[in-house]
Amino acid sequence: MAKDPVCGMDVAEEGALNMLHFEHETIYFCSEQCKDAFGRKIGLVKPATKKGFVRRLLEKIARGTESSFGGQPPKCH
């Protein structure tokens, strides 16, 4: 039996569905949620962020500007 590092629950190693290989060690988790929480904590998984309308619009404008000028900002002089 292995212990889930997030919630402390005992997890059977044989046939475990949620595991992660990290630094030459296999870590077992009781659920996908605990696995994701562990990944976020150590920096393996970035938290999901929702993009609002304004952020999507600004990213679209930035992509358009980038493609228009070949990835370089326009020259002033």
C-alpha positions as CSV (number, residue, x, y, z in Angstrom):
1,M,0.0,0.0,0.0
2,A,1.1,3.5,-0.8
3,K,0.0,6.7,0.8
4,D,-1.5,9.6,-1.2
5,P,0.7,12.6,-0.5
6,V,-2.2,15.0,-0.9
7,C,-4.9,13.6,1.3
8,G,-3.1,10.8,3.1
9,M,-5.4,8.0,1.9
10,D,-4.0,4.5,1.5
11,V,-3.8,3.5,-2.2
12,A,-3.3,-0.1,-3.6
13,E,-0.2,0.1,-5.9
14,E,-1.4,-2.9,-8.0
15,G,-3.8,-1.7,-10.6
16,A,-3.7,1.9,-9.6
17,L,-5.1,4.3,-12.2
18,N,-3.7,7.6,-10.8
19,M,0.0,7.6,-10.5
20,L,2.9,9.9,-11.4
21,H,6.5,9.1,-12.1
22,F,8.6,11.9,-10.5
23,E,12.3,12.0,-9.8
24,H,12.8,8.2,-10.2
25,E,9.9,7.5,-7.9
26,T,6.3,6.4,-8.6
27,I,3.7,8.4,-6.6
28,Y,0.2,6.9,-6.2
29,F,-2.9,9.0,-5.8
30,C,-6.5,8.1,-4.8
31,S,-8.1,10.3,-7.5
32,E,-7.3,12.5,-10.5
33,Q,-8.1,15.5,-8.4
34,C,-5.3,14.7,-5.9
35,K,-2.9,14.0,-8.8
36,D,-3.7,17.4,-10.3
37,A,-3.4,19.1,-6.9
38,F,0.1,17.5,-6.4
39,G,1.1,18.5,-10.0
40,R,0.1,22.1,-9.4
41,K,1.9,22.2,-6.1
42,I,5.3,21.1,-7.5
43,G,4.9,23.0,-10.7
44,L,4.2,20.2,-13.2
45,V,0.7,21.4,-14.1
46,K,-0.3,24.9,-14.6
47,P,-3.7,25.9,-13.1
48,A,-6.5,26.3,-15.7
49,T,-7.4,29.9,-16.3
50,K,-10.5,31.1,-18.0
51,K,-10.1,33.9,-20.5
52,G,-12.6,36.7,-20.5
53,F,-13.8,38.5,-23.5
54,V,-11.3,41.4,-23.1
55,R,-8.3,39.1,-22.7
56,R,-9.3,37.0,-25.8
57,L,-9.8,40.3,-27.8
58,L,-6.4,41.6,-26.7
59,E,-4.7,38.3,-27.6
60,K,-6.4,38.4,-31.1
61,I,-5.1,41.9,-31.7
62,A,-1.6,41.0,-30.5
63,R,-1.6,37.9,-32.9
64,G,-2.7,40.2,-35.8
65,T,-0.1,42.8,-35.0
66,E,2.6,40.1,-34.7
67,S,1.7,38.6,-38.1
68,S,1.5,42.0,-39.8
69,F,5.0,43.1,-38.7
70,G,6.7,39.7,-38.8
71,G,7.0,39.3,-35.0
72,Q,8.8,42.7,-34.6
73,P,7.2,45.9,-33.4
74,P,6.7,48.6,-36.0
75,K,9.6,51.1,-36.5
76,C,8.9,54.7,-35.5
77,H,11.8,56.3,-37.4
